[in-house]
Amino acid sequence: MVASAASVRDEVACEVLPEVHRRLAGGEAPALALAGATADLPTTLVCLGSGW
C-alpha cells in the first residue's frame, strides 16, 4: 500500500502515482516502484507492507 502521513500536493500525486502504477504493472515490487517514481522528488509518500 502506498500512503502518505501528510497531505500531498495534487501536482506531485499526478506526477508520481501514474509512474508508480506503470512500474507495478511492469512487475516491480511496491517499495521499489515508489522509490523509483520519487527518486528526484521530495514527498511524504511511503510504502507500507511487502506487496504480493
Biopython code that builds the backbone (N, CA, C, O; Angstrom):
import numpy as np
from Bio.PDB.StructureBuilder import StructureBuilder

atoms = [
    (1, "MET", "N", (0.835, -1.164, 0.000)),
    (1, "MET", "CA", (0.000, 0.000, 0.000)),
    (1, "MET", "C", (0.890, 1.241, 0.000)),
    (1, "MET", "O", (1.856, 1.327, 0.758)),
    (2, "VAL", "N", (0.555, 2.183, -0.849)),
    (2, "VAL", "CA", (1.234, 3.475, -0.874)),
    (2, "VAL", "C", (0.324, 4.454, -0.159)),
    (2, "VAL", "O", (-0.864, 4.553, -0.466)),
    (3, "ALA", "N", (0.892, 5.175, 0.796)),
    (3, "ALA", "CA", (0.115, 6.115, 1.595)),
    (3, "ALA", "C", (0.991, 7.328, 1.909)),
    (3, "ALA", "O", (2.168, 7.378, 1.553)),
    (4, "SER", "N", (0.390, 8.290, 2.579)),
    (4, "SER", "CA", (1.127, 9.475, 2.997)),
    (4, "SER", "C", (0.701, 9.873, 4.399)),
    (4, "SER", "O", (-0.480, 9.829, 4.743)),
    (5, "ALA", "N", (1.666, 10.255, 5.189)),
    (5, "ALA", "CA", (1.393, 10.705, 6.554)),
    (5, "ALA", "C", (0.929, 12.159, 6.585)),
    (5, "ALA", "O", (0.479, 12.646, 7.623)),
    (6, "ALA", "N", (1.036, 12.847, 5.465)),
    (6, "ALA", "CA", (0.643, 14.254, 5.378)),
    (6, "ALA", "C", (0.020, 14.501, 4.003)),
    (6, "ALA", "O", (0.067, 13.639, 3.126)),
    (7, "SER", "N", (-0.545, 15.649, 3.836)),
    (7, "SER", "CA", (-1.153, 15.996, 2.546)),
    (7, "SER", "C", (-0.108, 15.973, 1.438)),
    (7, "SER", "O", (1.047, 16.345, 1.646)),
    (8, "VAL", "N", (-0.529, 15.533, 0.264)),
    (8, "VAL", "CA", (0.333, 15.516, -0.910)),
    (8, "VAL", "C", (-0.292, 16.466, -1.929)),
    (8, "VAL", "O", (-1.483, 16.375, -2.229)),
    (9, "ARG", "N", (0.523, 17.374, -2.457)),
    (9, "ARG", "CA", (0.014, 18.310, -3.464)),
    (9, "ARG", "C", (-0.489, 17.544, -4.674)),
    (9, "ARG", "O", (0.091, 16.527, -5.054)),
    (10, "ASP", "N", (-1.553, 18.020, -5.274)),
    (10, "ASP", "CA", (-2.128, 17.376, -6.454)),
    (10, "ASP", "C", (-1.094, 17.214, -7.559)),
    (10, "ASP", "O", (-1.063, 16.182, -8.230)),
    (11, "GLU", "N", (-0.250, 18.218, -7.755)),
    (11, "GLU", "CA", (0.754, 18.161, -8.809)),
    (11, "GLU", "C", (1.721, 17.000, -8.587)),
    (11, "GLU", "O", (2.117, 16.325, -9.537)),
    (12, "VAL", "N", (2.096, 16.774, -7.337)),
    (12, "VAL", "CA", (3.008, 15.680, -7.007)),
    (12, "VAL", "C", (2.310, 14.344, -7.218)),
    (12, "VAL", "O", (2.876, 13.436, -7.826)),
    (13, "ALA", "N", (1.091, 14.220, -6.723)),
    (13, "ALA", "CA", (0.344, 12.968, -6.877)),
    (13, "ALA", "C", (0.140, 12.643, -8.354)),
    (13, "ALA", "O", (0.266, 11.487, -8.756)),
    (14, "CYS", "N", (-0.172, 13.647, -9.159)),
    (14, "CYS", "CA", (-0.407, 13.427, -10.589)),
    (14, "CYS", "C", (0.869, 13.052, -11.327)),
    (14, "CYS", "O", (0.807, 12.421, -12.382)),
    (15, "GLU", "N", (2.001, 13.422, -10.802)),
    (15, "GLU", "CA", (3.274, 13.056, -11.417)),
    (15, "GLU", "C", (3.742, 11.685, -10.934)),
    (15, "GLU", "O", (4.216, 10.873, -11.728)),
    (16, "VAL", "N", (3.610, 11.428, -9.645)),
    (16, "VAL", "CA", (4.175, 10.224, -9.046)),
    (16, "VAL", "C", (3.308, 8.986, -9.252)),
    (16, "VAL", "O", (3.822, 7.945, -9.660)),
    (17, "LEU", "N", (2.028, 9.071, -8.985)),
    (17, "LEU", "CA", (1.204, 7.867, -8.957)),
    (17, "LEU", "C", (1.074, 7.157, -10.302)),
    (17, "LEU", "O", (1.100, 5.926, -10.320)),
    (18, "PRO", "N", (0.939, 7.853, -11.423)),
    (18, "PRO", "CA", (0.938, 7.110, -12.694)),
    (18, "PRO", "C", (2.249, 6.350, -12.928)),
    (18, "PRO", "O", (2.244, 5.241, -13.463)),
    (19, "GLU", "N", (3.363, 6.953, -12.525)),
    (19, "GLU", "CA", (4.654, 6.277, -12.669)),
    (19, "GLU", "C", (4.732, 5.058, -11.751)),
    (19, "GLU", "O", (5.254, 4.018, -12.152)),
    (20, "VAL", "N", (4.224, 5.172, -10.539)),
    (20, "VAL", "CA", (4.183, 4.020, -9.632)),
    (20, "VAL", "C", (3.367, 2.898, -10.268)),
    (20, "VAL", "O", (3.789, 1.742, -10.247)),
    (21, "HIS", "N", (2.222, 3.219, -10.826)),
    (21, "HIS", "CA", (1.360, 2.207, -11.447)),
    (21, "HIS", "C", (2.031, 1.569, -12.660)),
    (21, "HIS", "O", (1.908, 0.362, -12.866)),
    (22, "ARG", "N", (2.741, 2.363, -13.467)),
    (22, "ARG", "CA", (3.465, 1.799, -14.617)),
    (22, "ARG", "C", (4.515, 0.800, -14.138)),
    (22, "ARG", "O", (4.673, -0.277, -14.713)),
    (23, "ARG", "N", (5.221, 1.169, -13.090)),
    (23, "ARG", "CA", (6.265, 0.299, -12.560)),
    (23, "ARG", "C", (5.673, -0.970, -11.945)),
    (23, "ARG", "O", (6.224, -2.057, -12.114)),
    (24, "LEU", "N", (4.563, -0.834, -11.238)),
    (24, "LEU", "CA", (3.901, -2.011, -10.673)),
    (24, "LEU", "C", (3.442, -2.943, -11.794)),
    (24, "LEU", "O", (3.620, -4.158, -11.705)),
    (25, "ALA", "N", (2.859, -2.381, -12.835)),
    (25, "ALA", "CA", (2.401, -3.185, -13.966)),
    (25, "ALA", "C", (3.568, -3.881, -14.659)),
    (25, "ALA", "O", (3.397, -4.941, -15.261)),
    (26, "GLY", "N", (4.741, -3.286, -14.574)),
    (26, "GLY", "CA", (5.937, -3.882, -15.155)),
    (26, "GLY", "C", (6.577, -4.930, -14.271)),
    (26, "GLY", "O", (7.582, -5.533, -14.648)),
    (27, "GLY", "N", (5.999, -5.157, -13.086)),
    (27, "GLY", "CA", (6.486, -6.223, -12.221)),
    (27, "GLY", "C", (7.357, -5.800, -11.055)),
    (27, "GLY", "O", (7.833, -6.654, -10.307)),
    (28, "GLU", "N", (7.579, -4.507, -10.880)),
    (28, "GLU", "CA", (8.391, -4.072, -9.741)),
    (28, "GLU", "C", (7.631, -4.252, -8.435)),
    (28, "GLU", "O", (6.404, -4.161, -8.404)),
    (29, "ALA", "N", (8.358, -4.505, -7.371)),
    (29, "ALA", "CA", (7.767, -4.556, -6.030)),
    (29, "ALA", "C", (7.279, -3.154, -5.665)),
    (29, "ALA", "O", (7.847, -2.167, -6.135)),
    (30, "PRO", "N", (6.235, -3.048, -4.833)),
    (30, "PRO", "CA", (5.686, -1.741, -4.493)),
    (30, "PRO", "C", (6.722, -0.745, -3.946)),
    (30, "PRO", "O", (6.732, 0.417, -4.354)),
    (31, "ALA", "N", (7.574, -1.180, -3.045)),
    (31, "ALA", "CA", (8.563, -0.262, -2.470)),
    (31, "ALA", "C", (9.536, 0.241, -3.528)),
    (31, "ALA", "O", (9.894, 1.418, -3.530)),
    (32, "LEU", "N", (9.966, -0.641, -4.427)),
    (32, "LEU", "CA", (10.884, -0.229, -5.491)),
    (32, "LEU", "C", (10.190, 0.685, -6.495)),
    (32, "LEU", "O", (10.796, 1.633, -6.993)),
    (33, "ALA", "N", (8.930, 0.408, -6.794)),
    (33, "ALA", "CA", (8.170, 1.257, -7.708)),
    (33, "ALA", "C", (8.036, 2.664, -7.152)),
    (33, "ALA", "O", (8.228, 3.640, -7.877)),
    (34, "LEU", "N", (7.712, 2.776, -5.878)),
    (34, "LEU", "CA", (7.592, 4.100, -5.255)),
    (34, "LEU", "C", (8.942, 4.797, -5.176)),
    (34, "LEU", "O", (9.043, 5.992, -5.455)),
    (35, "ALA", "N", (9.971, 4.062, -4.801)),
    (35, "ALA", "CA", (11.309, 4.659, -4.716)),
    (35, "ALA", "C", (11.761, 5.176, -6.073)),
    (35, "ALA", "O", (12.320, 6.269, -6.165)),
    (36, "GLY", "N", (11.526, 4.410, -7.116)),
    (36, "GLY", "CA", (11.913, 4.852, -8.451)),
    (36, "GLY", "C", (11.121, 6.056, -8.927)),
    (36, "GLY", "O", (11.664, 6.949, -9.578)),
    (37, "ALA", "N", (9.852, 6.078, -8.606)),
    (37, "ALA", "CA", (8.986, 7.176, -9.048)),
    (37, "ALA", "C", (9.237, 8.472, -8.287)),
    (37, "ALA", "O", (8.931, 9.551, -8.792)),
    (38, "THR", "N", (9.785, 8.382, -7.092)),
    (38, "THR", "CA", (10.001, 9.575, -6.263)),
    (38, "THR", "C", (11.476, 9.911, -6.073)),
    (38, "THR", "O", (11.813, 10.743, -5.230)),
    (39, "ALA", "N", (12.348, 9.287, -6.834)),
    (39, "ALA", "CA", (13.790, 9.451, -6.624)),
    (39, "ALA", "C", (14.243, 10.908, -6.635)),
    (39, "ALA", "O", (15.144, 11.282, -5.884)),
    (40, "ASP", "N", (13.635, 11.721, -7.470)),
    (40, "ASP", "CA", (14.063, 13.119, -7.600)),
    (40, "ASP", "C", (13.089, 14.110, -6.979)),
    (40, "ASP", "O", (13.204, 15.315, -7.199)),
    (41, "LEU", "N", (12.132, 13.609, -6.204)),
    (41, "LEU", "CA", (11.101, 14.484, -5.648)),
    (41, "LEU", "C", (11.024, 14.377, -4.131)),
    (41, "LEU", "O", (11.066, 13.273, -3.587)),
    (42, "PRO", "N", (10.914, 15.497, -3.451)),
    (42, "PRO", "CA", (10.611, 15.422, -2.026)),
    (42, "PRO", "C", (9.136, 15.061, -1.865)),
    (42, "PRO", "O", (8.279, 15.712, -2.464)),
    (43, "THR", "N", (8.827, 14.058, -1.082)),
    (43, "THR", "CA", (7.445, 13.647, -0.909)),
    (43, "THR", "C", (7.265, 12.967, 0.442)),
    (43, "THR", "O", (8.221, 12.472, 1.038)),
    (44, "THR", "N", (6.035, 12.953, 0.908)),
    (44, "THR", "CA", (5.714, 12.274, 2.158)),
    (44, "THR", "C", (5.116, 10.903, 1.897)),
    (44, "THR", "O", (4.666, 10.239, 2.831)),
    (45, "LEU", "N", (5.103, 10.462, 0.629)),
    (45, "LEU", "CA", (4.571, 9.143, 0.303)),
    (45, "LEU", "C", (5.481, 8.053, 0.845)),
    (45, "LEU", "O", (6.706, 8.165, 0.785)),
    (46, "VAL", "N", (4.875, 7.003, 1.371)),
    (46, "VAL", "CA", (5.622, 5.850, 1.887)),
    (46, "VAL", "C", (4.943, 4.577, 1.400)),
    (46, "VAL", "O", (3.768, 4.588, 1.034)),
    (47, "CYS", "N", (5.685, 3.498, 1.400)),
    (47, "CYS", "CA", (5.150, 2.196, 1.045)),
    (47, "CYS", "C", (5.068, 1.364, 2.318)),
    (47, "CYS", "O", (6.053, 1.221, 3.042)),
    (48, "LEU", "N", (3.888, 0.818, 2.583)),
    (48, "LEU", "CA", (3.686, 0.002, 3.776)),
    (48, "LEU", "C", (3.395, -1.434, 3.342)),
    (48, "LEU", "O", (2.567, -1.657, 2.459)),
    (49, "GLY", "N", (4.050, -2.381, 3.938)),
    (49, "GLY", "CA", (3.855, -3.774, 3.583)),
    (49, "GLY", "C", (4.855, -4.207, 2.516)),
    (49, "GLY", "O", (5.664, -3.412, 2.038)),
    (50, "SER", "N", (4.780, -5.466, 2.163)),
    (50, "SER", "CA", (5.768, -6.024, 1.230)),
    (50, "SER", "C", (5.215, -6.291, -0.155)),
    (50, "SER", "O", (5.945, -6.765, -1.025)),
    (51, "GLY", "N", (3.951, -6.001, -0.380)),
    (51, "GLY", "CA", (3.368, -6.293, -1.681)),
    (51, "GLY", "C", (2.938, -7.739, -1.752)),
    (51, "GLY", "O", (2.941, -8.444, -0.743)),
    (52, "TRP", "N", (2.570, -8.181, -2.931)),
    (52, "TRP", "CA", (2.098, -9.559, -3.090)),
    (52, "TRP", "C", (3.210, -10.359, -3.623)),
    (52, "TRP", "O", (3.056, -11.561, -3.844)),
]
sb = StructureBuilder()
sb.init_structure("model")
sb.init_model(0)
sb.init_chain("A")
sb.init_seg("    ")
for serial, (resi, resn, name, xyz) in enumerate(atoms, 1):
    if name == "N":
        sb.init_residue(resn, " ", resi, " ")
    sb.init_atom(name, np.array(xyz, "f"), 0.0, 1.0, " ", f" {name:<3s}", serial, name[0])
structure = sb.get_structure()
